[in-house]
Amino acid sequence: MEGSRLELSVVTENKAKGVEALSILAGLGVKARLVLMGKQEIQSESLEEIALHAARVAYATLRKPLLVDDSGLFIEALNGFPGPYSSYVYKKIGVRGILKLMSGEVNRRACFKTAVATIIPPLEKVYTGETCGEITLEPRGEHGFGFDPIFIPENSKRTYAEMTLEEKNRISHRYKAYKKMVEDLKTKYKTI
Ligand code: IMP
């Protein structure tokens, strides 16, 4: 990779997540493109394991430097649920289902976590990021995707869905993981 500029393929089946990832990477000065591809998820309690497995499967097809990110919402009062099962739970019960599970619950604390697995031969590496905050009583906001309308990050009064993409990308769990990744890659590749 020395000499030529590294281009990362962001592999995901979720277009909204991919668009967000590209925007973060552009802000961090990294050349990237979106590859929409079905994700092979293993069942695991670990976002890192899930992301790395999916990245290896994607690399077997793509054979180009890539990243896969796996994220989840960990709600304290639900013992970390839906966590690594966030994608399944979102599809089955959505934000309304989570609010129902949280009905009457005073402890609203939750954290979004991201694990981003990169495969840039010969290296494989996983970086993590976390942003904590609270689950709202009602969905609020039109931006973003997934659980954005019910999550208020710390030090904010607005949900992720009430923020612009740029605002979310300054503080999000995903931004923190990608920033660590880019800082690390910059120590390895002069031309990133
Ligand atoms: P994935 O497996 O990383 O695609 O994400 C799991 C689920 O968590 C997705 O279906 C989304 O509903 C949710 N999710 C992941 N990242 C975010 C985020 O940044 N905001 C809101 N929901 C998210």
Residues whose N, C-alpha, C, O or C-beta is under 5 A from the ligand:
A	BS01	IMP	N14 D69 D70 S71 G72 S86 S87 Y90 F145 G146 F147 D148
